Amino acid sequence: MQKQILCISNKAAYHPKMNIKAVRLLSILNTLVKSKSYYCTPTNKYLHLKASLSIRSVEYNLNLLEKLGFIKKKSGNPRKIYITNGRI
């Protein structure tokens, strides 16, 4: 398994409702974000493969990250996922 460096803020890492799967997804999203736009367009299938999580777990944890205010999802084709605090 490849080593991945987590790039998230302490605010996200130590949030009381955050879990390790959500931390992993947030780190992946941070690496995908374009520098000035603060969004990326990964599919659930891509995140499932990259994070080694089930599709359902990806969906659940993306919803958790949105509920906690770390991301904002904007539907469309393709779906955009914004990092709400910039590059965390």
Order of alpha helices (4+ residues) and beta strands (2+ residues): alpha-alpha-beta-alpha-alpha-beta-beta
